[in-house]
Amino acid sequence: MSPNVNSFLMHVCQTSAGPLSLEIDYADGCWVHTTDGRRYLDFLSGIGVANIGHTHPAVVAAIREQVGKYLHVMVYGEVIQQPQVELAELLSKCLPKPLEVVYFTNSGTEANEGALKTAKKFTGRRRLVAFTGSYHGDSHGSLSVTGRGVYREPFEPLLPEVTFLPFDNVDRLEAIDDNVAAVITEPIQGEGGIRVPSDHFLPALRERCDKTGALLIFDEVQTGFGRTGKLFACERWNVVPDIITLAKALGGGMPLGAFAGRREIMRTLSVDPPLSHVTTFGGHPVSCAAGLASLRVMLDEDLPRKAKERGEQLRAALRHLAGKCAHIRDVRGLGLMIGLELDSPEFTQQFVARALQRGLLLGWTLHSNTLVRITPPLVISKAELETGLNIIEECLKVKT
C-alpha cells in the first residue's frame, strides 16, 4: 500500500466502507490514469461532471488565464467580475425563457437550498412537495426533500411540512394545494435509478403548480448541459420551471452550481431584507471562467446532439446484449444518461468490480443497488464506446 493510500484512509473522512481508492495521476478526455500506470475508460464522468471530457484544453487555458488575474476579491454580488457576468449572460441566453437571472453557488446542494429558500420567501408559504426516489443533496434542507428514508432518518427531525408523492403518478398531484410554496423534482430521477417519466407527467405537474400558485423547481444538476440529448432535460417535455438548479457539468470540472429563475422571483433575495441569501465563494471567478469555457465548447461542438446519437447507439447495443444475457432486467434512459438494471445486488457488485479490473469505471446509483449508472463524457468517440461495450459484454458473460 502506497503512503498516499494509507493517508487517504486514515485522514480523509470516508463516506463508505469500500472506496475505489484509485490513486489518480492525471485525466484527459474520457480516460483516468492512475499512478501505477493503468488507465480507465470513464463511463461515470465523475458522476455527471466531465461532460466535455476531463481537463479540456479550453477549460485549462481559461483557468490559467483567470488565476493570473485575480482569485477571490469580495463576497458574492458586490463587485463586477467578468467571468461571472459573462457566464450568467450566456446561461440566460441558453435557458428556456423567462429564466434569465442567475445566482451562482458552489454546488448542486447549495443551489437546491437557495431555490427552496427563494420559493418560500417569494410565495410566503411553508409547505414543500417532493417525490419518492428523488435526490437533491445532503445538507439539511436538500436532504429534507430527498425521497429515501434511509438517508433522512439518521438526521431527523429535518424541515417540517414536507410531503412526498410517488414519482410519475399524475393522479396524486391533487395533493399539491395552495399551501405549497414549491414542488421540487428531477426531470429524470438520477440516484432513484435513471427513471424517465411518462410524457404526460411533467406537463401535468406544471399545470397543477400553475393552478395552485406553487413554484415548480427542476433539479437539473445531473440532467443539465447536454446529458440527456437536450441542453436542458426540461426542453424534451416543453415544460419551463419557475426555478432551475444546475451544477456538476456547469463548472467544466471546477466546483460551481447555480439556480436561475424569473426576474420577479429572484429579486426577492435582495429586498425585505436585503442580503436575504449570501455566499462567500459562490460564483468564484476561476470556476466561472472554467464554466464559461465549458459551455462554449458544448455549444460550439453541439454536444447535446452528440449525446443523443451516442446514447441511441449505446442503448441499442445494451438492448441487444439483453437478448443474450439473463442478468439484464432493463435498459433505460435518455441521451448519455443510461441505466442498466441487473437481476441482483450481488451480481451488480461483481459486474462493476470485474469492469474495473478490465479498465472500465462504472457504478450504481445511490438509491438502487441493482442499477448500473452509465454516463460517459459527451465527447466519447465511437471507438471508445465500442471499447466500453466490449468490456461490459465480457463482464456480463462471466459465470457466477
KEBALO-602977 format. One record per residue (C-alpha): residue number from 1; residue in three letters; x, y, z. Coordinates in nm, 4 decimals. Each point is the difference from the previous one (the first is absolute). Last residue first. Layout:
residues N
   nr  rest        px        py        pz
  NUM   ala         X         Y         Z
...
end
This chain:
residues 400
   nr  rest        px        py        pz
  400   thr   -2.1072   -1.6659   -1.1094
  399   lys    0.0702   -0.0478   -0.3721
  398   val    0.1772    0.2815   -0.1835
  397   lys   -0.2053    0.0990   -0.3068
  396   leu   -0.1142    0.3340    0.1424
  395   cys    0.3592    0.1042    0.0601
  394   glu    0.1046   -0.0705   -0.3590
  393   glu   -0.3028    0.1873   -0.1367
  392   ile    0.0743    0.3044    0.2162
  391   ile    0.3646   -0.0070   -0.1113
  390   asn   -0.1033   -0.0112   -0.3660
  389   leu   -0.2464    0.2843    0.0580
  388   gly    0.2711    0.2194    0.1502
  387   thr    0.2341   -0.0544   -0.2914
  386   glu   -0.2837    0.0579   -0.2479
  385   leu   -0.0772    0.3347    0.1631
  384   glu    0.3659    0.0914   -0.0171
  383   ala    0.0021   -0.0776   -0.3726
  382   lys   -0.3166    0.2043   -0.0588
  381   ser    0.1594    0.2933    0.1778
  380   ile   -0.1067    0.1362    0.3371
  379   val   -0.0499    0.3775   -0.0015
  378   leu   -0.3177   -0.0240    0.2101
  377   pro    0.2053   -0.1403    0.2870
  376   pro   -0.1273   -0.3396    0.1164
  375   thr   -0.3152   -0.0394    0.2108
  374   ile   -0.0799   -0.3673    0.0571
  373   arg   -0.1464   -0.0594    0.3483
  372   val   -0.0502   -0.3667    0.0884
  371   leu   -0.3348   -0.0630    0.1720
  370   thr   -0.0116   -0.2965    0.2392
  369   asn    0.0977    0.1752    0.3243
  368   ser   -0.2473    0.2828   -0.0467
  367   his   -0.0359    0.3221    0.1997
  366   leu    0.3566    0.1293   -0.0393
  365   thr    0.0442   -0.1115   -0.3595
  364   trp    0.2400   -0.2749   -0.1041
  363   gly    0.3516    0.0336   -0.1301
  362   leu    0.2161   -0.0319   -0.3105
  361   leu    0.3629    0.0767   -0.0835
  360   leu    0.1405   -0.2337   -0.2652
  359   gly    0.3580   -0.1306    0.0078
  358   arg   -0.0431   -0.3769    0.0022
  357   gln    0.0276   -0.0246    0.3790
  356   leu   -0.2539    0.2820    0.0250
  355   ala   -0.2430   -0.1942   -0.2185
  354   arg    0.0395   -0.3036    0.2239
  353   ala   -0.0840    0.2112    0.3067
  352   val   -0.3106    0.1489   -0.1684
  351   phe   -0.1227   -0.3490   -0.0949
  350   gln    0.0662   -0.1430    0.3462
  349   gln   -0.2002    0.2786    0.1655
  348   thr   -0.2860   -0.0396   -0.2474
  347   phe    0.0042   -0.3791    0.0400
  346   glu   -0.0388    0.0311    0.3765
  345   pro   -0.2636    0.2749   -0.0169
  344   ser   -0.2148   -0.2218   -0.2244
  343   asp   -0.1635   -0.0120   -0.3439
  342   leu    0.1718    0.2824   -0.1846
  341   glu   -0.1315    0.3413   -0.1031
  340   leu    0.2149    0.1925   -0.2460
  339   gly   -0.0805    0.3701    0.0373
  338   ile    0.0971    0.2585   -0.2576
  337   met    0.0578    0.3749    0.0051
  336   leu    0.1851    0.0327   -0.3305
  335   gly   -0.3085    0.1105   -0.1922
  334   leu   -0.3110   -0.1220    0.1783
  333   gly   -0.0359   -0.2904    0.2389
  332   arg   -0.0911   -0.3663    0.0215
  331   val    0.1350   -0.3545   -0.0343
  330   asp   -0.1828   -0.2650    0.2006
  329   arg    0.0281   -0.3388    0.1735
  328   ile    0.3460   -0.1071   -0.1156
  327   his    0.1238   -0.3161    0.1787
  326   ala   -0.1569   -0.2271   -0.2633
  325   cys    0.2584    0.1075   -0.2566
  324   lys   -0.0470   -0.0586   -0.3748
  323   gly   -0.3012    0.2199   -0.0737
  322   ala    0.1277    0.2495    0.2532
  321   leu    0.3168    0.0323   -0.2080
  320   his   -0.2075    0.1379   -0.2886
  319   arg   -0.1614    0.2386    0.2471
  318   leu    0.3485    0.1161    0.1018
  317   ala    0.0951    0.0613   -0.3642
  316   ala   -0.3176    0.1973   -0.0666
  315   arg    0.0529    0.2018    0.3189
  314   leu    0.3548    0.0875   -0.1044
  313   gln   -0.0853    0.1019   -0.3546
  312   glu   -0.2960    0.2129    0.1139
  311   gly    0.2205    0.1604    0.2648
  310   arg    0.2720    0.0766   -0.2529
  309   glu   -0.2518    0.1818   -0.2201
  308   lys   -0.1724    0.1906    0.2797
  307   ala    0.3280    0.0871    0.1691
  306   lys    0.1374    0.1247   -0.3321
  305   arg   -0.3038    0.2256   -0.0428
  304   pro    0.0438    0.1348    0.3532
  303   leu    0.3713    0.0510   -0.0769
  302   asp   -0.0563    0.2556   -0.2739
  301   glu    0.3764    0.0579   -0.0344
  300   asp   -0.0244    0.3792    0.0268
  299   leu   -0.2755   -0.0166    0.2636
  298   met    0.1678   -0.2486    0.2300
  297   val    0.3395    0.1674   -0.0506
  296   arg   -0.1497    0.3394    0.0882
  295   leu   -0.1520   -0.1507    0.3135
  294   ser    0.3400   -0.1336    0.1091
  293   ala    0.1806    0.3293   -0.0555
  292   leu   -0.2640    0.1842    0.2039
  291   gly    0.0104   -0.2614    0.2743
  290   ala    0.3781    0.0201    0.0281
  289   ala   -0.0118    0.3793    0.0246
  288   cys   -0.2845   -0.0347    0.2503
  287   ser    0.2047   -0.2393    0.2143
  286   val    0.2960    0.2385   -0.0046
  285   pro   -0.2229    0.2988    0.0803
  284   his   -0.1672   -0.1710    0.2980
  283   gly   -0.3763    0.0028   -0.0580
  282   gly   -0.0749   -0.1008    0.3591
  281   phe    0.3051    0.0636    0.2216
  280   thr   -0.1388    0.2229    0.2747
  279   thr   -0.3720   -0.0669   -0.0309
  278   val   -0.3114    0.2038    0.0677
  277   his   -0.3767   -0.0489    0.0205
  276   ser   -0.2257    0.2670    0.1494
  275   leu    0.2666    0.2650   -0.0554
  274   pro   -0.2677    0.2705   -0.0086
  273   pro   -0.2905   -0.0557    0.2373
  272   asp   -0.2676    0.0367   -0.1240
  271   val    0.1911    0.0335   -0.3281
  270   ser    0.2880   -0.1581   -0.1955
  269   leu   -0.1092   -0.3661    0.0108
  268   thr   -0.3522    0.0811   -0.1228
  267   arg    0.1443    0.1210   -0.3301
  266   met    0.0410   -0.3623   -0.1079
  265   ile   -0.3754   -0.0489   -0.0307
  264   glu   -0.0675    0.3237   -0.1880
  263   arg    0.2896   -0.0688   -0.2378
  262   arg   -0.1135   -0.3494   -0.0939
  261   gly    0.2286   -0.2766    0.1126
  260   ala    0.3505   -0.1349    0.0313
  259   phe    0.1838   -0.2168    0.2479
  258   ala    0.3700   -0.0565   -0.0234
  257   gly    0.2838   -0.2394    0.0803
  256   leu    0.3764    0.0053   -0.0401
  255   pro    0.2931   -0.2112    0.1155
  254   met    0.2420   -0.0373   -0.2953
  253   gly   -0.0148   -0.2851   -0.2513
  252   gly   -0.1674    0.1934   -0.2817
  251   gly   -0.1846    0.2053    0.2605
  250   leu   -0.3550   -0.0616   -0.1248
  249   ala    0.0588   -0.3748   -0.0429
  248   lys   -0.0814   -0.0614    0.3712
  247   ala   -0.2288    0.2937    0.0846
  246   leu   -0.3449    0.1308   -0.0969
  245   thr   -0.3321    0.0870    0.1633
  244   ile   -0.3006    0.1292   -0.1956
  243   ile   -0.2652    0.2294    0.1437
  242   asp   -0.3509    0.0753   -0.1310
  241   pro    0.0161   -0.3112   -0.2146
  240   val   -0.0456   -0.0032   -0.3783
  239   val   -0.1642   -0.3087   -0.1519
  238   asn    0.0539   -0.0723   -0.3696
  237   trp    0.0297   -0.3724    0.0876
  236   arg    0.3415   -0.0513   -0.1578
  235   glu    0.1007    0.3547    0.0905
  234   cys   -0.0152   -0.0931    0.3707
  233   ala    0.3129   -0.2109   -0.0550
  232   phe    0.2229    0.3027   -0.0524
  231   leu    0.2511    0.0207   -0.2874
  230   lys   -0.1938   -0.2874   -0.1548
  229   gly    0.1379   -0.3477   -0.0666
  228   thr   -0.0326   -0.1098    0.3635
  227   arg    0.3462    0.1140    0.1197
  226   gly    0.0027    0.3181   -0.2059
  225   phe    0.0707    0.2482    0.2750
  224   gly   -0.2576   -0.1000    0.2615
  223   thr   -0.1255   -0.3410    0.1111
  222   gln    0.2166   -0.0429    0.3102
  221   val   -0.0457    0.3377    0.1712
  220   glu   -0.3246    0.0543   -0.1871
  219   asp   -0.2137    0.0347    0.3140
  218   phe   -0.3200    0.1489   -0.1394
  217   ile   -0.1838    0.2259    0.2434
  216   leu   -0.3714    0.0709   -0.0536
  215   leu   -0.1432    0.2847    0.2050
  214   ala   -0.3388   -0.0588    0.1589
  213   gly   -0.2785    0.2348   -0.1125
  212   thr   -0.2672   -0.2713    0.0212
  211   lys   -0.1088   -0.0154   -0.3652
  210   asp    0.3443    0.0757   -0.1411
  209   cys    0.1493   -0.2732    0.2170
  208   arg   -0.2612   -0.2479   -0.1273
  207   glu    0.0665    0.0907   -0.3627
  206   arg    0.3756   -0.0387    0.0400
  205   leu   -0.0529   -0.3414    0.1621
  204   ala   -0.2261   -0.1053   -0.2856
  203   pro    0.2663    0.1058   -0.2521
  202   leu    0.2573   -0.1974    0.2043
  201   phe   -0.2075   -0.3193    0.0094
  200   his   -0.1416   -0.0201   -0.3533
  199   asp    0.3015   -0.1407   -0.1833
  198   ser    0.0618   -0.2798    0.2487
  197   pro    0.2848    0.0579    0.2403
  196   val    0.3582   -0.1195   -0.0587
  195   arg    0.1381   -0.1778    0.3062
  194   ile    0.3798   -0.0209   -0.0043
  193   gly   -0.0036   -0.2044    0.3256
  192   gly   -0.1013    0.2274    0.2864
  191   glu    0.3517    0.1463    0.0002
  190   gly   -0.0815    0.1654   -0.3323
  189   gln   -0.3725    0.0712   -0.0146
  188   ile   -0.0761    0.1575   -0.3350
  187   pro   -0.1641    0.3438    0.0013
  186   glu    0.1293    0.0244    0.3590
  185   thr   -0.2665    0.1326    0.2319
  184   ile   -0.0786    0.2822    0.2399
  183   val   -0.3516    0.1256    0.0711
  182   ala   -0.0098    0.3375    0.1667
  181   ala   -0.1821    0.2238    0.2450
  180   val   -0.2933   -0.2361    0.0544
  179   asn   -0.2970    0.1307    0.1994
  178   asp   -0.2060    0.0497   -0.3184
  177   asp   -0.0157   -0.3739   -0.0607
  176   ile    0.2189   -0.2800   -0.1374
  175   ala   -0.1732   -0.3197    0.1174
  174   glu   -0.1873   -0.0018   -0.3325
  173   leu    0.3307   -0.1134   -0.1521
  172   arg   -0.0792   -0.3555    0.1105
  171   asp   -0.1840   -0.0931   -0.3182
  170   val    0.2930    0.1073   -0.2180
  169   asn    0.2317   -0.2700    0.1357
  168   asp    0.3480    0.0336   -0.1503
  167   phe    0.1738    0.0159    0.3382
  166   pro   -0.2050   -0.0986    0.3032
  165   leu   -0.0644    0.2980    0.2310
  164   phe    0.2085    0.1133    0.2964
  163   thr   -0.1279    0.2806    0.2232
  162   val    0.2283    0.2361    0.1931
  161   glu   -0.1607    0.2060    0.2770
  160   pro    0.2916   -0.0031    0.2423
  159   leu    0.3667    0.0258   -0.0961
  158   leu    0.2142   -0.2725    0.1589
  157   pro   -0.0597   -0.1814    0.3266
  156   glu    0.1727   -0.2211   -0.0900
  155   phe    0.3639   -0.0549   -0.0922
  154   pro    0.0283   -0.3818    0.0159
  153   glu   -0.3452   -0.0267   -0.1679
  152   arg    0.0722    0.1959   -0.3169
  151   tyr    0.2402   -0.2388   -0.1773
  150   val   -0.2003   -0.3191    0.0642
  149   gly   -0.3204    0.1937   -0.0653
  148   arg    0.0494    0.0492   -0.3722
  147   gly   -0.1669    0.2897   -0.1751
  146   thr    0.2369    0.2905    0.0417
  145   val   -0.2021    0.3102    0.0932
  144   ser    0.1339    0.0276    0.3563
  143   leu    0.3467   -0.0918   -0.1279
  142   ser    0.0023    0.3240   -0.1991
  141   gly   -0.0884    0.2012    0.3100
  140   his    0.2493   -0.1540    0.2411
  139   ser    0.2853   -0.0549   -0.2443
  138   asp    0.0262   -0.3331   -0.1815
  137   gly   -0.1198    0.0711   -0.3514
  136   his   -0.3072   -0.0040   -0.2261
  135   tyr   -0.0687   -0.3705   -0.0528
  134   ser   -0.3435   -0.1325   -0.0912
  133   gly   -0.1281   -0.3539    0.0434
  132   thr   -0.3297    0.1173    0.1454
  131   phe   -0.0937    0.3457   -0.1193
  130   ala    0.0073    0.3540    0.1400
  129   val   -0.2582    0.2460    0.1338
  128   leu    0.0759    0.2948    0.2277
  127   arg   -0.2235    0.1878    0.2462
  126   arg    0.0964    0.3383    0.1418
  125   arg   -0.1711    0.2737   -0.2007
  124   gly    0.0867    0.3690   -0.0380
  123   thr    0.0203   -0.0606   -0.3745
  122   phe    0.3244    0.1851   -0.0710
  121   lys    0.1672   -0.0836    0.3317
  120   lys   -0.0841   -0.3686   -0.0126
  119   ala    0.1011   -0.0306   -0.3652
  118   thr    0.3287    0.1807    0.0581
  117   lys    0.0876   -0.2226    0.2938
  116   leu   -0.0676   -0.3134   -0.2047
  115   ala    0.2073    0.1296   -0.2932
  114   gly    0.2897    0.0970    0.2238
  113   glu    0.0120   -0.3425    0.1639
  112   asn   -0.0194   -0.1626   -0.3432
  111   ala    0.2940    0.2055   -0.1253
  110   glu    0.1959   -0.0786    0.3157
  109   thr   -0.0474   -0.3723   -0.0594
  108   gly    0.0991    0.0457   -0.3625
  107   ser    0.3299    0.1570    0.0940
  106   asn    0.2010    0.3190    0.0583
  105   thr   -0.2763    0.2501   -0.0704
  104   phe   -0.0859    0.2454   -0.2776
  103   tyr   -0.3324    0.1863   -0.0170
  102   val   -0.1274    0.0440   -0.3565
  101   val   -0.2727    0.2277   -0.1387
  100   glu   -0.1466   -0.0795   -0.3432
   99   leu   -0.2464   -0.2878    0.0267
   98   pro   -0.2814    0.1463   -0.2174
   97   lys    0.0761   -0.1724   -0.2332
   96   pro    0.1739   -0.3360   -0.0222
   95   leu    0.3687    0.0209    0.0933
   94   cys    0.2652    0.0563   -0.2672
   93   lys   -0.0076    0.3811   -0.0127
   92   ser   -0.0102    0.0236    0.3803
   91   leu    0.2963   -0.2353    0.0168
   90   leu    0.2007    0.2239   -0.2317
   89   glu   -0.0720    0.3062    0.2145
   88   ala    0.0757   -0.1785    0.3279
   87   leu    0.3257   -0.1320   -0.1463
   86   glu    0.1040    0.3444   -0.1197
   85   val   -0.0789    0.1618    0.3363
   84   gln    0.1898   -0.2624    0.2016
   83   pro    0.3037    0.0048   -0.2299
   82   gln    0.0057    0.3840    0.0061
   81   gln   -0.0185    0.0551    0.3733
   80   ile   -0.2092    0.3019    0.0980
   79   val   -0.0002    0.0577    0.3757
   78   glu   -0.2547   -0.0504    0.2787
   77   gly   -0.2059   -0.3044   -0.0997
   76   tyr    0.1974   -0.2739    0.1687
   75   val    0.2642    0.0825    0.2594
   74   met    0.3084    0.1875   -0.1119
   73   val    0.3427   -0.0511   -0.1641
   72   his    0.0337   -0.3758   -0.0509
   71   leu    0.2496   -0.0887   -0.2736
   70   tyr    0.1546    0.2651   -0.2225
   69   lys    0.1812    0.0445   -0.3326
   68   gly    0.2512   -0.2854   -0.0389
   67   val   -0.2508   -0.2535    0.1271
   66   gln   -0.2375    0.1197   -0.2734
   65   glu    0.2371   -0.0828   -0.2851
   64   arg    0.0920   -0.3412    0.1404
   63   ile   -0.3652   -0.0909    0.0547
   62   ala   -0.0971    0.1050   -0.3524
   61   ala    0.2859   -0.2018   -0.1497
   60   val   -0.0995   -0.3102    0.1972
   59   val   -0.3607    0.0384   -0.1123
   58   ala    0.0939    0.0335   -0.3674
   57   pro    0.2419   -0.2940    0.0247
   56   his   -0.2694   -0.2328    0.1433
   55   thr    0.1297   -0.1398    0.3268
   54   his   -0.2388   -0.2982    0.0081
   53   gly   -0.2704   -0.0323   -0.2620
   52   ile   -0.2624    0.2485   -0.1195
   51   asn   -0.2662   -0.1573    0.2253
   50   ala    0.2527   -0.0509    0.2816
   49   val   -0.2392    0.0546    0.2912
   48   gly   -0.2639   -0.2736   -0.0220
   47   ile    0.1221   -0.2215    0.2809
   46   gly    0.3778    0.0524   -0.0598
   45   ser   -0.0772   -0.0582   -0.3664
   44   leu   -0.1424   -0.3436    0.0922
   43   phe    0.0988   -0.2124   -0.3016
   42   asp    0.3647    0.0988    0.0469
   41   leu    0.2318   -0.2251   -0.1983
   40   tyr    0.2724   -0.0896    0.2468
   39   arg    0.3771    0.0260   -0.0313
   38   arg    0.2726   -0.1930    0.1759
   37   gly    0.3526    0.1254    0.0672
   36   asp    0.0009   -0.0610    0.3762
   35   thr   -0.0561    0.3729    0.0590
   34   thr   -0.3449   -0.0135   -0.1547
   33   his   -0.1326    0.1368   -0.3291
   32   val   -0.3654    0.0994   -0.0554
   31   trp   -0.1237    0.0005   -0.3599
   30   cys   -0.2907    0.1558   -0.1879
   29   gly    0.1869    0.3171   -0.0942
   28   asp    0.2989    0.0340    0.2290
   27   ala    0.0670   -0.1033    0.3578
   26   tyr    0.3158    0.0063    0.2105
   25   asp    0.1866   -0.1981    0.2678
   24   ile   -0.2950   -0.1206    0.2044
   23   glu    0.0454   -0.2524    0.2813
   22   leu   -0.3025   -0.2286   -0.0274
   21   ser   -0.1433   -0.0574    0.3469
   20   leu   -0.3398   -0.1108   -0.1369
   19   pro   -0.1524    0.0543    0.3440
   18   gly   -0.1335   -0.3024    0.1910
   17   ala   -0.1281    0.0738    0.3506
   16   ser   -0.1730    0.3167   -0.1134
   15   thr    0.0183    0.3778    0.0402
   14   gln    0.3551    0.0124    0.1332
   13   cys    0.1463    0.3023    0.1743
   12   val    0.3471    0.0594   -0.1451
   11   his    0.2572   -0.0668    0.2736
   10   met    0.0539   -0.3746    0.0348
    9   leu   -0.1309   -0.1402   -0.3270
    8   phe    0.1557    0.2724   -0.2120
    7   ser    0.3210   -0.0105    0.2055
    6   asn    0.0308   -0.3744   -0.0659
    5   val   -0.0685    0.0478   -0.3701
    4   asn    0.2568    0.2799   -0.0192
    3   pro    0.2660   -0.2060    0.1757
    2   ser   -0.0391   -0.2729   -0.2652
    1   met   -0.1402   -0.3384    0.1011
end
